[in-house]
Amino acid sequence: MTAMDEQEQRRRRLAAWRGSHRVLARRSTDGTVAEGLAALAAAVGGGSGVGGGSEAGVGGGSEAGIGAGSGSAAGSGFVHDPDDAVDVYGGGVVADLERRVAGLLGTEAAAFFPTGTMAQQVALRCWAGRTGNATVALHPLAHPELHEEGSLGAVSGLRTVHLTSAARMPSAEEVRDHPEPFGTLMLELPLRDAGFVLPTWDELEAVVAAARERDAVVHLDGARLWECGPHFGRGLQEIAALADSVYVSFYKSLDGLSGAVLAGPDVLVEEARVWRHRYGGQLFQQYPAALSALIGLDRELPRLPSYVAHAKVVAGAMAEGFTAAGVPWFRVHPEPPHTHQFQVWLPYDAEVLDEASVRQAEETGVTLFRRWGAGAAGAAGLPPGVSVTEVTVAGAGLEWSAEDVREAVGVFVGLLE
């Protein structure tokens, strides 16, 4: 497919998703520049957002993030003083966001970064210097290994080792028995490319304890940490307290524009700020991204537990729908989901599944699935000839009953015939 063809396909998909009256999650990336700017203005200026509804925004119904209406989820007002000066190399709304996240995670300090890739790389580099060991133990499906073009080694001079190849977090025994030393254990919670999977709380505590026995520090890749609490039965501060440092993202579960925070002890965060500048991350102004992050924290974060709970309903109904439709083989993974996101596997080419997905949206106004693909190499044991999609259940998805899901699955399967 040429670049022009791909652009045309993207326009078609966006039109279908935006035109759907029923979706499992609305995203700010479905919208236009004008809608995004209007939603930011509403967050600090008292407007009603784009689309006019209480959840108005991108496409007229975004759950939160950049596409939220005015005020907090509880109607408590603006997310930041509209008369405050804009940030200049930090300060202002950026500093406000840093303090907010440090408080939520219970850490001494936090530093805003333009990207999570940079935040995490800086954290691991700082820990390498402090431990005297540049080896990082992490999962082969972790984000730095699959999605960062070898940045840990190429840019920061770090070396990685893998404690397991199974599509799960390493066990305490695997941490304890690894034959060579490492300075930092990095844990991605949840492990996205394995299916957004999480360990049990007891397993997580045991893994951290095993790392401590080896005098290794523990860093959490918490890009999606915000939604892990229901699975663990613990709050954010208790989860973060297990680790020496934590990275969190704002554009994933919170639907912000961009950006991330590295949180941890004062001494680490101060060093990280120096490296952030060296890596080119000391941006002149970042208030749009910071504002959108505050919107997500104010409006989306409190709703995540309801999304996690309803994802279990949706996943179970999808499995029932595929069975009722006579699909000979499929997988909903994990079942039940550990967060508000999960995978669906089907034995069809991704192009066939993409076409059925967009046709369903165009013809019925229902977006059940979005993009399909082959998945990361080896991710979650994906067999050859099987395609995978990621399903996210957010505010719009709460309107779906189990019967709605089963019916939509039946329509989707009919489009594959």
Salt bridges, closest charged atoms under 4 A:
GLU6 OE2 - ARG13 NH2 3.09
GLU8 OE1 - ARG11 NH2 2.99
ASP30 OD2 - ARG370 NH2 2.86
GLU35 OE1 - ARG18 NH1 3.02
GLU55 OE2 - ARG303 NH1 2.82
ASP84 OD2 - HIS80 NE2 2.70
ASP96 OD2 - HIS80 ND1 2.84
GLU98 OE2 - ARG273 NH1 3.34
GLU98 OE2 - ARG276 NH1 3.94
GLU145 OE2 - HIS162 NE2 2.60
GLU148 OE2 - HIS143 ND1 2.66
GLU174 OE2 - ARG168 NH2 2.90
GLU180 OE1 - ARG159 NH1 2.96
GLU180 OE2 - HIS178 NE2 3.92
ASP193 OD2 - HIS147 NE2 2.77
GLU213 OE1 - ARG176 NE 2.91
GLU227 OE2 - HIS340 ND1 3.82
GLU238 OE2 - ARG234 NE 3.09
ASP244 OD2 - ARG212 NH1 2.48
GLU270 OE2 - ARG273 NE 3.39
GLU271 OE1 - ARG130 NE 2.81
GLU320 OE1 - ARG406 NH1 2.67
ASP354 OD2 - ARG371 NH2 3.55
GLU355 OE1 - ARG12 NH1 2.93
GLU362 OE2 - ARG12 NE 2.77
GLU363 OE2 - ARG359 NE 2.91
GLU390 OE2 - ARG192 NE 2.56
GLU403 OE1 - ARG406 NH2 3.16
ASP404 OD1 - ARG22 NH1 3.33
